């Protein structure tokens, strides 16, 4: 899958069009250059950040349940480690590519820096449709992947996490394979594991919870009490469900929800705790007894205060950005807004709070999990949520101050400027190895 976010005001490259959004890598480099233009920094550092430190490509032979052998391709892109070990997810998807992994790794670098976490960015995955594999086949493939990446990962080197097509079970297999190869149990090699083997409480809910926190703070910034705010959430999976339920609990009126099959709408508000998420019971959302049903596309055009696209990338495009009637978009998914759409929304005065801030709760609680693992001490759920709240508020305040200091910056610009400044400062302090 190609994901693209972008910055308003720029001109699309020849490779980017309304029908074919530019790649994650092209967009990440463009965002880097735009943020750098707002800072007085060494252009040589910017040039270094356009390229990953390392990309590992591996062949993964898998014996299928029927005895046949298929060979899959896996990648691990490690972008920048100036602030600490690499950090980023592993995805199993047919469209995984080297270029996509590099672009997503760059985004992880910015995200960790925005949150002021001592990590750099990485991303990886296997070119495979996990739905075509049995549970045993997925386990064997994961264990082989851990073996092939053994030399480039580790709790002080590179720490993978779950992503599209992977989950806590996958991370458990990966951690076990790595630990067996090393001859000792090393839970800190991955995050997003089941709590019984070193995972953190609250990790799965964290991206959605951080989306809700940022949406709440943005509403406060624009003098909109949550009791008067209407919200539409596209994608009632892990991120969308947790974001919607938190906002509902805090007083907002959630009027629309969707899953892959369609959307439901109630202008008086839906009971988000009564609707089961797509991850909990597939098909429950679109089959829920609500006053109205809509398409996923129509949900994006509802007249609401806050729109949260939390499903997949590239859903707000040049074709529909002019029809978005929300006052604010808070990105729950990675890259839900395309290059051209971002410019249209900015021109229309629709505020867009970017994904690398809004959904950063996942990597933040992954950091907490890593701390628990390396210190051999677990945290309570209350402590995890309190620490997450504190980190999100710190990051929000940093971005808000930057946004307020320059009238030319959008929220996306300000977020990237905060992250890039921290990365550049670290590179300057460490210097360049001859």
C-alpha positions in Angstrom: 0.0 0.0 0.0 1.3 3.4 -0.9 0.8 6.0 1.9 1.3 9.7 1.5 0.9 12.7 3.6 2.1 16.0 2.5 2.5 19.7 3.2 0.3 22.5 1.9 1.5 24.9 -0.7 4.0 22.7 -2.4 3.8 21.6 -6.0 3.4 17.9 -6.7 6.2 16.1 -8.4 5.7 14.6 -11.8 5.4 11.2 -10.1 2.5 12.4 -8.0 -1.0 12.9 -9.3 -4.6 12.9 -8.2 -4.9 9.2 -9.2 -1.5 8.1 -8.0 -0.3 9.6 -4.8 3.4 9.9 -4.4 5.2 7.2 -2.4 5.9 7.3 1.3 9.6 7.8 0.6 9.0 10.8 -1.8 6.6 12.4 0.6 8.9 11.9 3.6 11.7 13.5 1.7 9.5 16.4 0.7 8.3 16.9 4.2 11.9 16.9 5.4 12.9 19.6 2.9 9.9 21.7 3.8 10.6 21.5 7.6 14.3 22.3 7.0 13.3 25.4 5.1 11.9 26.8 8.3 15.1 26.1 10.3 18.6 27.5 10.1 20.4 24.1 9.9 23.3 22.6 8.1 22.1 21.3 4.6 24.6 18.4 4.9 22.6 17.1 7.8 19.4 17.3 5.8 21.1 15.4 3.0 22.1 12.7 5.3 18.5 12.3 6.6 17.2 11.7 3.1 18.8 8.3 3.2 18.5 5.3 5.5 21.6 4.0 7.4 20.9 0.5 6.3 18.3 -1.7 4.5 18.3 -5.4 5.0 16.7 -7.6 2.4 16.3 -11.3 3.2 14.9 -14.4 1.5 12.6 -16.4 3.6 11.9 -20.0 2.5 8.8 -21.4 4.1 7.6 -25.0 4.1 3.9 -24.9 3.6 1.5 -27.3 5.4 1.2 -29.4 2.3 5.0 -29.9 2.1 5.7 -27.4 -0.7 8.2 -24.7 -0.3 7.7 -21.0 -1.1 10.3 -18.2 -0.8 9.2 -14.8 0.5 11.1 -11.6 0.6 11.5 -9.6 3.8 12.9 -6.1 4.5 14.1 -4.1 7.5 14.9 -0.4 6.8 16.8 1.4 9.5 16.7 5.1 8.9 18.5 7.0 11.7 19.8 6.1 15.2 21.4 9.4 16.3 19.0 9.6 19.3 18.9 5.9 20.2 18.1 2.4 18.9 16.0 2.0 15.8 12.2 1.5 16.5 9.4 0.6 14.2 6.9 -2.0 13.1 6.9 -5.2 11.1 4.1 -5.5 8.6 2.9 -8.6 6.6 1.3 -7.4 3.4 1.5 -8.1 -0.3 2.5 -4.5 -1.1 5.5 -4.3 1.2 8.5 -2.9 -0.7 11.9 -1.6 0.1 10.9 2.0 -0.9 7.8 1.9 1.3 9.9 0.6 4.3 12.4 3.4 3.9 9.7 6.1 3.8 7.9 4.6 6.8 11.2 4.4 8.7 11.8 8.1 8.1 8.3 8.8 9.5 9.2 6.8 12.5 12.3 8.9 13.0 10.2 12.1 13.0 7.5 10.6 15.2 10.0 9.4 17.9 11.7 12.8 17.8 8.4 14.7 18.1 7.6 12.6 21.2 11.2 13.1 22.5 11.8 9.4 22.8 15.3 8.0 22.7 14.8 6.1 19.5 15.4 6.4 15.8 13.1 5.2 13.0 12.9 1.8 11.4 10.3 -0.2 9.5 10.2 -3.7 7.9 8.0 -6.4 6.7 7.4 -9.4 4.5 5.8 -9.4 1.1 3.0 -11.8 1.9 -0.8 -11.9 2.5 -1.0 -13.3 6.0 -4.6 -14.4 5.3 -3.2 -16.9 2.8 -1.2 -18.6 5.6 -2.3 -20.9 8.4 -1.4 -20.1 11.9 1.5 -22.6 11.9 2.8 -21.2 8.6 2.8 -17.6 10.0 4.7 -18.8 13.0 7.3 -20.6 11.0 7.7 -17.6 8.7 8.0 -15.2 11.7 10.6 -17.4 13.3 12.7 -17.6 10.1 12.4 -13.8 9.8 13.8 -13.4 13.3 16.7 -15.6 12.4 17.5 -13.7 9.3 17.4 -10.3 11.1 19.3 -11.5 14.1 22.5 -9.6 13.4 20.7 -6.2 12.9 18.2 -6.2 15.7 18.4 -6.3 19.5 17.1 -4.3 22.6 19.9 -1.8 22.2 20.1 -1.9 18.4 16.7 -2.2 16.8 13.3 -3.0 18.4 10.5 -4.2 16.1 6.8 -3.9 16.9 3.5 -5.1 15.5 2.1 -3.3 12.4 -0.3 -4.2 9.5 -0.9 -7.9 9.4 1.0 -8.7 12.6 -0.1 -8.7 16.3 1.0 -9.5 19.8 1.1 -13.2 19.0 3.5 -12.5 16.1 5.8 -10.5 18.4 5.7 -13.4 20.9 7.0 -15.8 18.3 9.6 -13.3 17.1 10.9 -12.7 20.7 11.0 -16.4 21.4 13.0 -17.2 18.3 15.5 -14.4 18.9 15.8 -15.4 22.6 16.5 -19.1 21.7 19.1 -18.0 19.2 20.8 -15.8 21.9 20.5 -18.5 24.6 18.6 -16.3 27.1 15.2 -14.7 27.4 15.3 -11.2 25.9 11.9 -9.6 26.0 13.2 -6.2 25.1 14.0 -7.2 21.5 10.4 -6.4 20.5 7.4 -4.5 21.9 3.7 -5.1 21.5 4.1 -8.6 23.1 1.5 -10.3 25.3 1.8 -8.9 28.9 2.5 -12.4 30.2 5.9 -12.4 28.4 6.9 -8.9 29.0 4.4 -6.8 27.1 2.9 -3.6 28.5 -0.6 -3.1 29.7 -2.3 -0.5 27.6 -0.1 -0.9 24.5 -2.9 -2.0 22.2 -5.2 0.9 23.2 -2.4 3.5 23.2 -2.6 4.8 19.5 -6.3 5.4 19.8 -6.0 6.9 23.3 -3.4 9.4 22.0 -5.6 10.4 19.1 -8.3 11.2 21.6 -6.0 13.2 23.9 -4.7 15.3 20.9 -8.3 15.8 19.6 -9.3 17.0 23.1 -6.4 19.4 23.4 -7.0 20.7 19.9 -10.7 21.3 20.7 -9.6 23.2 23.8 -7.2 25.3 21.8 -10.0 26.4 19.5 -12.4 27.0 22.4 -14.6 24.1 21.6 -15.9 22.3 24.8 -16.1 18.6 24.2 -19.7 18.7 25.3 -20.5 20.7 22.2 -18.3 18.7 19.8 -19.5 16.2 17.2 -17.1 13.5 16.0 -17.1 11.1 13.1 -14.6 8.2 13.1 -13.8 6.3 9.9 -12.4 2.9 10.9 -13.7 1.4 14.2 -10.8 -0.9 14.7 -8.2 -0.8 17.4 -7.3 2.9 16.8 -10.7 4.2 15.9 -12.6 2.4 18.6 -10.3 3.4 21.4 -10.3 7.0 20.2 -14.1 7.1 19.9 -14.7 5.6 23.2 -12.4 7.9 25.1 -13.9 11.0 23.4 -17.4 9.6 24.2 -16.4 9.1 27.8 -15.1 12.7 28.0 -18.3 14.2 26.8 -18.0 14.5 23.0 -20.9 13.3 20.8 -19.7 10.6 18.4 -22.3 10.6 15.6 -20.7 8.3 13.0 -18.6 5.1 12.9 -17.6 2.7 10.2 -15.9 -0.5 9.4 -14.8 -2.0 6.1 -18.4 -2.7 5.1 -19.9 0.7 5.7 -20.8 3.4 8.2 -23.6 4.1 10.8 -24.9 7.6 11.7 -27.0 9.0 14.5 -27.1 12.8 14.8 -28.0 12.4 18.5 -24.9 10.3 19.2 -24.0 6.7 19.2 -23.2 4.6 22.3 -19.6 3.7 21.4 -19.4 1.1 24.1 -22.4 -0.7 22.7 -20.9 -0.9 19.2 -18.3 -3.6 19.0 -15.2 -2.8 17.0 -14.1 -4.6 13.8 -11.3 -6.3 15.6 -13.7 -7.5 18.3 -16.5 -8.7 16.0 -16.1 -8.1 12.2 -19.2 -6.7 10.6 -20.8 -5.5 13.8 -20.4 -1.8 13.0 -22.1 -1.7 9.6 -24.7 -4.2 10.9 -25.6 -2.1 14.0 -29.1 -0.9 14.5 -28.6 2.8 13.9 -31.0 5.5 12.4 -28.9 5.8 9.2 -26.3 3.9 7.3 -23.8 5.5 5.0 -20.8 4.6 2.9 -17.3 5.1 4.2 -16.9 7.8 1.6 -20.0 9.7 2.8 -18.8 9.6 6.4 -15.8 11.7 5.4 -18.2 14.4 4.1 -20.4 14.7 7.2 -20.9 18.1 8.8 -19.1 17.5 12.1 -16.6 19.4 14.2 -13.9 16.7 14.2 -13.2 14.0 11.6 -10.9 11.1 12.6 -9.8 9.0 9.6 -8.5 5.9 11.5 -8.8 3.2 8.8 -6.2 3.2 6.0 -4.0 5.7 4.1 -5.1 7.9 1.2 -8.8 8.3 2.0 -8.9 12.1 1.9 -7.8 12.9 -1.7 -8.0 15.7 -4.2 -11.3 14.2 -5.4 -13.1 14.6 -2.0 -11.1 17.2 0.0 -13.4 20.0 -1.2 -16.4 18.1 0.2 -14.9 17.6 3.7 -17.1 19.7 6.0 -15.4 19.0 9.3 -13.7 21.9 11.0 -10.8 19.7 12.0 -9.2 16.5 10.9 -7.2 14.5 13.5 -5.3 11.7 11.7 -5.6 8.3 13.4 -4.4 6.2 10.5 -0.9 6.6 8.9 -1.1 8.9 5.9 -4.8 9.3 5.5 -4.5 12.6 3.7 -2.9 12.8 0.2 -0.5 15.5 -1.0 -3.1 17.3 -3.1 -5.8 17.0 -0.4 -3.6 18.5 2.3 -3.2 21.6 0.2 -6.9 21.9 -0.5 -7.8 21.5 3.2 -5.2 24.1 4.2 -6.6 26.6 1.6 -10.1 26.0 3.0 -9.1 26.6 6.6 -9.6 23.0 7.7 -7.1 22.3 10.5 -5.2 19.0 10.1 -3.4 17.5 13.1 -0.9 15.1 11.7 -0.6 11.4 12.3 3.0 11.6 13.6 1.7 13.5 16.6 -1.9 12.2 17.0 -1.3 8.4 16.8 2.1 8.5 18.5 0.7 6.8 21.6 1.7 3.4 20.1 5.4 4.1 19.9 5.2 5.9 23.2 3.8 3.0 25.1 6.2 0.8 23.2 9.0 2.9 24.8 7.3 2.3 28.2 7.3 -1.5 27.4 11.0 -1.4 26.5 11.8 0.4 29.8 9.8 -2.2 31.7 11.7 -5.0 29.9 15.2 -3.7 30.3 14.5 -2.8 34.0 12.7 -6.1 34.7 9.8 -4.2 36.4 6.2 -4.0 35.2 3.9 -1.0 35.4 0.2 -0.9 36.3 -2.3 0.2 33.7 -3.0 3.4 35.6 0.7 4.3 35.5 0.9 3.6 31.8 -2.0 5.8 31.0 -0.7 8.6 33.3 2.7 8.5 31.7 1.1 8.5 28.2 -1.0 11.5 29.1 2.0 13.4 30.3 4.1 12.6 27.2 1.3 13.5 24.8 0.6 16.8 26.6 4.3 17.6 26.5 4.5 16.9 22.8 1.3 18.9 22.1 2.6 21.9 24.0 5.9 21.8 22.0 4.1 21.6 18.7 1.6 24.3 19.8 4.4 26.7 20.7 6.1 26.2 17.3 2.8 26.6 15.5 2.0 29.9 17.3 5.5 31.3 16.7 5.2 31.3 12.9 2.0 32.3 11.0 3.2 30.5 7.9 3.2 27.0 9.6 0.4 24.5 9.5 0.0 22.0 12.3 1.8 19.5 10.1 4.7 21.9 9.4 5.0 22.7 13.1 5.1 19.0 14.1 7.9 18.3 11.6 9.9 21.3 12.6 9.9 20.2 16.3 11.0 16.7 15.3 13.7 17.8 12.8 15.2 20.3 15.2 15.8 17.6 17.8 17.3 15.3 15.2 19.6 18.0 13.8 20.7 19.0 17.3 21.7 15.4 18.0 23.6 15.0 14.8 25.4 18.3 15.4 26.3 17.2 18.9 27.6 13.9 17.8 29.4 15.1 14.6 30.2 13.2 11.5 32.5 10.2 11.5 35.2 10.8 8.8 
